[in-house]
Amino acid sequence: WSITEIDKAICVFVRRLDQRVFAKQSRQEKRVGRIVVRHLGADRDNPHYHIVIAKPQQLGEEEFRNVIISTAKRIRWIYDEPHFESFYDTGAIKYLLTDKAAEIVLAATERAL
């Protein structure tokens, strides 16, 4: 897969996830909170994404997990079932990013809250 194809798949996935989560609400632009990070792999030959997704308040954890899985299965470019880990603090951000980038993102997130 090329980077462009993977980028398109992720864009389609997050757009469809937003639509499914907020379908019954007003037509205002609503988005599930997320941080998307592209990784190329150790030898730059395994492009893939890690996405931290905030669970919307109106959904339980298991229900939201099912929405994510069913949304991903409908996109032909996504051929692996998503892997889940639950985080309840900033550990997910630190895992995804370099130390300096994590500091910047965490500072911006704290200002936005």
LUMTI-705332 format. One line per field, with one value per atom (N, C-alpha, C): atom name; residue number from 1; y, x negated, z negated. Coordinates in pm, 1 decimal, m for minus. Example, Ala and Ser with C-alpha at 12.3 -4.5 7.8 and 13.67 -1.06 7.14 Angstrom:
! LUMTI-705332
a: [N, CA, C, N, CA, C] $
k: [1, 1, 1, 2, 2, 2] $
north: [m569.0, m450.0, m330.0, m225.0, m106.0, 3.0] $
east: [m1319.0, m1230.0, m1320.0, m1285.0, m1367.0, m1290.0] $
up: [m780.0, m780.0, m780.0, m708.0, m714.0, m787.0] $
This chain:
! LUMTI-705332
a: [N, CA, C, N, CA, C, N, CA, C, N, CA, C, N, CA, C, N, CA, C, N, CA, C, N, CA, C, N, CA, C, N, CA, C, N, CA, C, N, CA, C, N, CA, C, N, CA, C, N, CA, C, N, CA, C, N, CA, C, N, CA, C, N, CA, C, N, CA, C, N, CA, C, N, CA, C, N, CA, C, N, CA, C, N, CA, C, N, CA, C, N, CA, C, N, CA, C, N, CA, C, N, CA, C, N, CA, C, N, CA, C, N, CA, C, N, CA, C, N, CA, C, N, CA, C, N, CA, C, N, CA, C, N, CA, C, N, CA, C, N, CA, C, N, CA, C, N, CA, C, N, CA, C, N, CA, C, N, CA, C, N, CA, C, N, CA, C, N, CA, C, N, CA, C, N, CA, C, N, CA, C, N, CA, C, N, CA, C, N, CA, C, N, CA, C, N, CA, C, N, CA, C, N, CA, C, N, CA, C, N, CA, C, N, CA, C, N, CA, C, N, CA, C, N, CA, C, N, CA, C, N, CA, C, N, CA, C, N, CA, C, N, CA, C, N, CA, C, N, CA, C, N, CA, C, N, CA, C, N, CA, C, N, CA, C, N, CA, C, N, CA, C, N, CA, C, N, CA, C, N, CA, C, N, CA, C, N, CA, C, N, CA, C, N, CA, C, N, CA, C, N, CA, C, N, CA, C, N, CA, C, N, CA, C, N, CA, C, N, CA, C, N, CA, C, N, CA, C, N, CA, C, N, CA, C, N, CA, C, N, CA, C, N, CA, C, N, CA, C, N, CA, C, N, CA, C, N, CA, C, N, CA, C, N, CA, C, N, CA, C, N, CA, C, N, CA, C, N, CA, C, N, CA, C, N, CA, C, N, CA, C, N, CA, C] $
k: [1, 1, 1, 2, 2, 2, 3, 3, 3, 4, 4, 4, 5, 5, 5, 6, 6, 6, 7, 7, 7, 8, 8, 8, 9, 9, 9, 10, 10, 10, 11, 11, 11, 12, 12, 12, 13, 13, 13, 14, 14, 14, 15, 15, 15, 16, 16, 16, 17, 17, 17, 18, 18, 18, 19, 19, 19, 20, 20, 20, 21, 21, 21, 22, 22, 22, 23, 23, 23, 24, 24, 24, 25, 25, 25, 26, 26, 26, 27, 27, 27, 28, 28, 28, 29, 29, 29, 30, 30, 30, 31, 31, 31, 32, 32, 32, 33, 33, 33, 34, 34, 34, 35, 35, 35, 36, 36, 36, 37, 37, 37, 38, 38, 38, 39, 39, 39, 40, 40, 40, 41, 41, 41, 42, 42, 42, 43, 43, 43, 44, 44, 44, 45, 45, 45, 46, 46, 46, 47, 47, 47, 48, 48, 48, 49, 49, 49, 50, 50, 50, 51, 51, 51, 52, 52, 52, 53, 53, 53, 54, 54, 54, 55, 55, 55, 56, 56, 56, 57, 57, 57, 58, 58, 58, 59, 59, 59, 60, 60, 60, 61, 61, 61, 62, 62, 62, 63, 63, 63, 64, 64, 64, 65, 65, 65, 66, 66, 66, 67, 67, 67, 68, 68, 68, 69, 69, 69, 70, 70, 70, 71, 71, 71, 72, 72, 72, 73, 73, 73, 74, 74, 74, 75, 75, 75, 76, 76, 76, 77, 77, 77, 78, 78, 78, 79, 79, 79, 80, 80, 80, 81, 81, 81, 82, 82, 82, 83, 83, 83, 84, 84, 84, 85, 85, 85, 86, 86, 86, 87, 87, 87, 88, 88, 88, 89, 89, 89, 90, 90, 90, 91, 91, 91, 92, 92, 92, 93, 93, 93, 94, 94, 94, 95, 95, 95, 96, 96, 96, 97, 97, 97, 98, 98, 98, 99, 99, 99, 100, 100, 100, 101, 101, 101, 102, 102, 102, 103, 103, 103, 104, 104, 104, 105, 105, 105, 106, 106, 106, 107, 107, 107, 108, 108, 108, 109, 109, 109, 110, 110, 110, 111, 111, 111, 112, 112, 112, 113, 113, 113] $
north: [m118.7, 0.0, 124.8, 224.8, 350.5, 437.9, 533.7, 628.2, 699.3, 737.6, 808.2, 723.3, 595.7, 507.4, 491.4, 480.8, 467.6, 597.1, 711.3, 841.2, 852.0, 812.3, 817.4, 727.3, 608.0, 513.5, 571.2, 633.8, 691.8, 809.1, 892.6, 1005.0, 955.4, 853.6, 795.3, 736.3, 664.4, 602.5, 706.2, 811.1, 907.7, 986.3, 1014.9, 1084.6, 997.7, 869.5, 778.8, 754.6, 748.2, 731.5, 851.8, 972.0, 1092.5, 1086.3, 1046.1, 1039.3, 937.8, 824.2, 720.7, 760.3, 822.9, 860.3, 974.8, 1070.9, 1190.2, 1198.0, 1087.3, 1086.3, 1141.2, 1113.1, 1152.2, 1290.7, 1357.9, 1491.7, 1596.5, 1721.1, 1828.8, 1817.0, 1889.9, 1881.1, 1961.6, 2017.6, 2089.5, 1991.8, 2045.2, 1961.5, 1914.6, 1787.0, 1729.5, 1621.2, 1616.5, 1518.5, 1449.2, 1322.8, 1246.5, 1296.1, 1322.0, 1366.5, 1260.1, 1300.8, 1202.4, 1266.7, 1182.5, 1218.4, 1109.2, 1147.9, 1053.1, 1068.9, 958.5, 961.3, 853.8, 894.7, 798.9, 749.7, 619.8, 557.7, 488.2, 486.2, 420.8, 285.7, 251.5, 126.2, 147.1, 52.7, 64.1, 80.5, 8.6, 16.6, 101.4, 180.0, 266.8, 188.1, 63.0, m20.6, m75.7, m22.0, m70.4, 47.9, 124.1, 240.5, 197.8, 264.8, 235.5, 353.7, 351.8, 459.6, 408.7, 498.9, 479.6, 594.9, 563.9, 666.7, 655.4, 764.5, 772.1, 839.7, 771.0, 820.8, 837.1, 955.2, 981.6, 922.0, 848.4, 787.9, 896.9, 907.3, 1005.8, 971.6, 1073.0, 1052.1, 969.3, 980.2, 913.4, 763.2, 713.0, 571.0, 504.8, 380.8, 302.1, 252.2, 203.5, 160.8, 46.3, m54.4, m169.7, m129.6, m45.1, 1.4, 80.9, 167.8, 248.8, 159.9, 61.9, m33.1, m102.2, m142.6, m207.7, m113.0, 14.8, 114.3, 128.8, 133.6, 146.2, 25.7, m94.4, m216.3, m223.2, m198.1, m208.1, m99.9, 17.7, 124.4, 84.0, 31.1, m10.2, m122.8, m216.6, m330.2, m287.6, m172.8, m124.3, m52.3, m36.4, 34.4, m67.8, m80.3, m188.8, m181.4, m63.5, m49.8, m95.9, m108.5, m150.9, m300.5, m376.1, m521.0, m590.2, m518.6, m576.8, m520.7, m603.9, m553.0, m460.4, m349.0, m255.5, m320.4, m275.9, m319.9, m211.6, m251.0, m154.2, m163.6, m48.3, m36.7, 81.3, 64.0, 173.4, 254.0, 384.9, 476.5, 573.0, 605.1, 698.2, 819.0, 837.8, 952.3, 987.9, 1063.2, 1108.0, 1004.6, 884.7, 780.7, 748.9, 756.2, 726.5, 827.2, 952.9, 1056.5, 1037.3, 1010.4, 989.3, 868.2, 765.5, 645.9, 676.8, 761.0, 788.4, 880.6, 972.8, 1081.1, 1080.4, 1152.2, 1172.8, 1258.4, 1261.2, 1336.3, 1483.3, 1548.3, 1691.2, 1713.9, 1632.9, 1647.7, 1622.4, 1524.6, 1495.4, 1615.5, 1682.1, 1800.2, 1909.1, 1930.7, 2033.4, 1998.3, 1875.0, 1832.0, 1837.7, 1791.1, 1793.3, 1936.8, 2026.6, 2167.2, 2227.3, 2199.0, 2251.0, 2191.7, 2063.6, 1997.5, 2057.8, 2079.9, 2137.7, 2278.6, 2356.2, 2491.8, 2487.8, 2385.0, 2374.4, 2328.3, 2264.7, 2212.8, 2318.8] $
east: [m83.1, 0.0, m87.3, m44.5, m118.5, m69.7, m151.3, m114.2, 15.2, 29.5, 149.4, 274.7, 267.9, 383.1, 417.3, 316.7, 338.9, 396.7, 344.1, 397.7, 545.8, 581.6, 722.0, 808.3, 759.8, 836.7, 862.3, 763.0, 779.1, 876.2, 867.2, 960.7, 1104.2, 1125.0, 1258.7, 1305.6, 1216.8, 1253.4, 1299.5, 1221.2, 1257.8, 1382.7, 1400.6, 1521.6, 1645.0, 1636.1, 1749.6, 1775.3, 1670.4, 1687.8, 1763.0, 1723.4, 1793.9, 1941.9, 1969.0, 2106.9, 2189.2, 2130.5, 2203.3, 2226.9, 2128.8, 2142.3, 2241.0, 2239.4, 2321.7, 2437.9, 2476.3, 2580.1, 2713.4, 2749.0, 2880.8, 2881.7, 2770.4, 2764.5, 2777.1, 2767.6, 2784.3, 2682.2, 2704.9, 2617.3, 2489.2, 2466.0, 2340.9, 2224.6, 2110.2, 1990.3, 1949.3, 1964.7, 1922.0, 1821.5, 1717.8, 1611.9, 1576.5, 1545.5, 1494.5, 1352.6, 1318.7, 1183.7, 1081.6, 973.7, 874.9, 739.5, 639.1, 503.8, 460.4, 418.2, 379.1, 229.4, 157.2, 12.2, m23.6, m96.8, m142.7, m281.8, m298.9, m429.0, m471.5, m601.6, m652.1, m714.5, m731.7, m796.5, m945.9, m1009.4, m1153.1, m1238.1, m1205.3, m1283.1, m1213.4, m1114.9, m1038.0, m966.5, m932.9, m866.5, m732.7, m683.5, m558.3, m470.6, m422.9, m341.4, m210.4, m178.7, m54.9, m22.9, 96.5, 141.0, 169.9, 149.0, 196.4, 294.1, 411.6, 512.1, 559.7, 550.1, 609.1, 744.3, 851.1, 986.9, 1055.0, 1108.6, 1181.4, 1321.1, 1361.4, 1494.4, 1598.2, 1695.5, 1802.5, 1884.0, 1932.4, 2006.3, 2132.4, 2196.4, 2324.5, 2312.0, 2190.1, 2169.4, 2090.7, 2127.8, 2049.1, 1923.1, 1827.7, 1700.2, 1717.8, 1794.3, 1814.0, 1891.2, 1991.9, 2069.5, 1981.4, 1897.7, 1808.8, 1706.8, 1655.9, 1562.5, 1628.4, 1754.2, 1827.2, 1849.1, 1875.4, 1891.1, 1759.7, 1648.4, 1516.6, 1490.6, 1512.1, 1486.1, 1575.0, 1703.8, 1793.8, 1765.1, 1722.7, 1685.4, 1560.6, 1460.9, 1336.8, 1361.5, 1449.0, 1475.6, 1540.6, 1604.9, 1673.0, 1579.2, 1453.6, 1357.5, 1261.6, 1262.1, 1188.1, 1037.5, 984.8, 840.6, 794.0, 886.7, 850.1, 873.9, 766.8, 780.8, 752.2, 703.7, 683.8, 788.3, 834.0, 925.2, 847.4, 909.6, 838.9, 796.7, 683.6, 632.8, 668.1, 717.9, 762.2, 680.9, 653.8, 601.8, 673.4, 722.2, 789.9, 688.8, 695.0, 609.9, 699.8, 663.0, 741.6, 659.6, 545.8, 460.7, 383.2, 276.9, 200.5, 98.8, 100.9, 6.1, 12.6, 130.4, 146.0, 69.7, 77.0, 7.7, m143.2, m190.4, m333.7, m382.9, m300.4, m336.6, m350.0, m262.3, m258.6, m368.2, m408.8, m493.5, m630.0, m722.9, m852.1, m830.7, m926.9, m912.0, m878.7, m949.5, m927.8, m789.9, m752.8, m621.5, m510.3, m528.4, m427.9, m409.1, m517.8, m508.1, m425.1, m446.8, m374.4, m225.3, m195.7, m55.9, 14.0, m51.5, 8.3, 34.7, m58.1, m39.4, 78.5, 89.5, 200.9, 333.0, 333.5, 455.0, 501.0, 407.9, 443.2, 498.4, 444.9, 496.9, 638.0, 668.6, 799.4, 908.3, 869.4, 970.1, 1028.1] $
up: [0.0, 0.0, 0.0, 73.9, 73.9, m41.8, m77.0, m182.7, m145.3, m18.7, 26.6, 5.5, 37.1, 17.6, m130.2, m213.1, m356.7, m412.0, m367.8, m411.5, m376.7, m254.9, m211.6, m299.2, m327.4, m409.0, m547.8, m606.8, m739.4, m735.1, m633.2, m619.4, m606.7, m525.2, m508.7, m641.5, m709.9, m837.2, m939.8, m961.7, m1065.4, m1026.6, m898.6, m853.8, m877.9, m841.6, m863.2, m1011.8, m1090.6, m1234.3, m1292.3, m1252.9, m1297.4, m1258.3, m1135.3, m1087.3, m1166.9, m1197.4, m1271.0, m1416.1, m1477.6, m1618.6, m1636.2, m1544.7, m1560.1, m1461.5, m1400.8, m1298.0, m1346.3, m1470.0, m1520.3, m1582.5, m1582.6, m1640.4, m1530.8, m1567.8, m1470.9, m1358.6, m1253.1, m1135.1, m1150.2, m1266.6, m1288.3, m1274.5, m1235.5, m1224.9, m1363.1, m1389.0, m1516.1, m1485.7, m1567.2, m1543.8, m1673.9, m1660.1, m1772.6, m1798.9, m1924.1, m1956.9, m1919.4, m1858.0, m1813.3, m1789.2, m1798.2, m1757.9, m1661.3, m1541.4, m1437.3, m1411.3, m1419.6, m1397.3, m1295.0, m1191.4, m1090.0, m1127.7, m1124.4, m1147.2, m1018.1, m993.7, m873.4, m903.2, m1028.0, m1065.0, m1081.4, m1147.3, m1177.9, m1052.6, m948.3, m823.6, m717.1, m760.4, m670.5, m561.1, m590.8, m490.7, m540.2, m652.4, m709.3, m750.5, m652.0, m688.1, m753.9, m865.2, m937.5, m1028.1, m1084.1, m1171.1, m1311.0, m1405.2, m1541.3, m1563.9, m1616.5, m1640.3, m1784.6, m1855.4, m1988.1, m1968.1, m2009.1, m1987.7, m2123.4, m2145.7, m2270.3, m2260.7, m2362.5, m2364.1, m2387.0, m2296.8, m2316.5, m2441.2, m2509.3, m2633.3, m2614.3, m2497.8, m2478.3, m2451.7, m2436.3, m2408.6, m2520.8, m2550.6, m2643.8, m2574.4, m2651.7, m2594.6, m2494.5, m2530.1, m2440.5, m2315.4, m2330.8, m2215.4, m2119.6, m2174.6, m2091.0, m2019.8, m2089.4, m2028.9, m1908.8, m1923.5, m1813.9, m1696.4, m1725.0, m1618.1, m1541.7, m1612.4, m1547.7, m1458.1, m1510.6, m1433.1, m1309.4, m1326.9, m1211.3, m1107.9, m1152.4, m1058.3, m980.3, m1048.9, m982.3, m882.6, m916.1, m826.5, m695.8, m694.9, m573.6, m476.9, m516.1, m431.6, m373.2, m243.0, m178.2, m199.8, m227.7, m245.8, m383.6, m475.9, m611.4, m620.6, m628.0, m621.8, m753.7, m853.1, m985.5, m1080.0, m1173.6, m1275.0, m1367.6, m1407.3, m1495.3, m1626.3, m1677.4, m1807.5, m1908.5, m2024.4, m2124.2, m2251.8, m2308.0, m2443.4, m2505.9, m2624.9, m2693.4, m2774.2, m2758.4, m2834.2, m2908.7, m3027.8, m3107.8, m3150.3, m3083.1, m3112.3, m2985.6, m2997.2, m2880.4, m2832.4, m2886.5, m2846.1, m2698.5, m2639.2, m2496.1, m2411.4, m2449.0, m2373.0, m2384.1, m2503.0, m2522.2, m2443.9, m2433.1, m2357.5, m2208.3, m2156.9, m2013.4, m1964.4, m2047.2, m2000.7, m2067.2, m2005.2, m2069.3, m2193.2, m2281.2, m2405.9, m2381.5, m2291.8, m2266.6, m2204.6, m2106.6, m2043.7, m2144.7, m2232.2, m2334.4, m2426.4, m2462.7, m2548.4, m2480.6, m2351.9, m2278.3, m2270.0, m2234.4, m2222.6, m2357.8, m2463.3, m2596.7, m2641.8, m2615.6, m2653.6, m2578.1, m2449.5, m2368.6, m2416.0, m2450.4, m2497.2, m2629.3, m2719.4, m2849.2, m2834.7, m2740.4, m2717.7, m2661.3, m2580.7, m2516.6, m2613.3, m2723.1, m2817.9, m2906.8] $
